[in-house]
Amino acid sequence: MDLIKPNTKIDFVGKMNKAVVFSVILTILAIGSLVYHKVPNWGVEFRGGTEIHMRFASTLSTADLTKVLNESGYHPEAVQRLGFEGDREYLLRFSPDVVKFDQIQAFRVELEKLIKEKPELTGATILRIDYIGPNVGKELVGKAIISVLLGCVGIMIYVMLRFEFVYALGAVIALAHDTIMTMGAISITNKEFTLTIIAALLTIIGFSVHDTIIIFDRIRENLKKCGGAKGFTQVVNESVNQTLSRSILTSFTVFLVLLSLYLLGGTVIHDFAFTMIFGVLFGTYSSIFVASAIVIYWKKWTGTLT
């Protein structure tokens, strides 16, 4: 039994104007969240500092843990719970001014002493300590931005060579849409932008453009078959309907895997899975509504729409 009937005739083109308005609203909200939070909440890899991953024997709220540390003279820049409440794992982040590189071992000794002294921290263990210098952090920010931009430029060149400029434009705008939407979701949930999330964003770009190219390829095939007997918007509608089953089934199976990783994969893969879930959802949406809409709008604007 087919999930999507072979001869579906959903009027996607007729819904594209509303979809674009919806995307513009979401984009404004995403950018607004990034501005409100004063650009992305960069992780220790980008801003520099000391990050301590700890597991506690009993459940503590982030507020209680912060209070204990402040009262002891250690002022964390942020305290973040990892995974679920039952995991009892936290990330403590200290700025480079609080904990310098040559003080890490001494700081670890003091922290282990504090664990023994404070009843709230009894049984806690230090899983890892990472230190990144501020200069290295700034360098990584630049490289992360360049890697995302180069990925988009490379994809645009590839699509231009395989199709036309207008298709490349539609694909890149759809990729920008997916990236901004996903970054907005991360910003709204106040998650840190780490190297793991940058890797997820680059993966999203690859996933999204693959879905978009499948639809563009079907549009090109149908244009050749009809030989101009059908209008371009009709061909787009038919092409999206013909690839709809493939798009939904592929995205749904990937979504199930990511959801499993998010729920059961542990703290290491948690942020990657979280980012990818939103990326897959936005990527599927933009492949159907945004990329094709840009091609149609361009042809209307240039007067080449048939």
Secondary structure, DSSP 8 states (H G I E B T S, - for coil): --SS-TT----HHHHHHHHHHHHHHHHHHHHHHHHHTTS--B-HHHH-EEEEEEE-SS---HHHHHHHHHHTT---SEEEEES-GGG-EEEEEE-TTTS-GGGHHHHHHHHHHHHHH-GGGTT-EEEEEEEE-HHHHHHHHHHHHHHHHHHHHHHHHHHHHHS-HHHHHHHHHHHHHHHHHHHHHHHHTT--B-HHHHHHHHHHHHHHHHHHHHHHHHHHHHHHHHTTSS-HHHHHHHHHHHHHHHHHHHHHHHHHHHHHHHHHS-HHHHHHHHHHHHHHHHHHHHHHTHHHHHHHHHHHHHT---
